[in-house]
Amino acid sequence: MSLEDDDDDPDGWSMPVSSEYIPELNELMLRIEARFENGIPLTRLERAAREVYGTIGHVECDNLLQFWDSEYDPLQAIESFRIVEEHEVADALYASRWLRTVVARGIDSEFQYPLTAAEESEYQRQEAIVYSLFIGVPTRLYNLLTNSNPKEKAGPNNPMDRSGGSAAS
């Protein structure tokens, strides 16, 4: 598995980015990040949401191998998915922990993680599962944060409320 995405090779880019982009969630996460950077204590839920939001972006922009070979604490990130009630995602990420052994072997001269055919197959299977489980997480994360924080407006302007009003996509 290459460290770099091969955008010129359509066969090497078999999985689409699975999570939806929600401007309101992005804005909310920017406000949470600003509070964090200014030394304002975050709630446990906000800390977990911050970790989940970053982890989804990290895995989707890089890959599952990079999740296990990064400055993130993968086990803390997995616990954050549990805190925001995304247990299936947490279980799928935890099931991929065997990738730590692949990462520990290092990269080869072509900047790839050497994988056996069986490892490559299992890796692709597990990454597909994780990507598919990411679908809907941003929506649920936004709803969880706005329903737990009375300062955030819910209702017709909530981008997840498809019952009417001004919904963003």
Secondary structure, DSSP 8 states (H G I E B T S, - for coil): -BSS--TT-GGG--S---S---HHHHHHHHHHHHHHHTT----HHHHHHHHHHHHHHHHHHS-HHHHHSSSS-HHHHHHHHHHTT-HHHHHHHHHGGGHHHHHHH---TTSB----HHHHHHHHHHHHHHHHHHTTHHHHHHHHHHHH-TTS--STTSTT-TTSS----
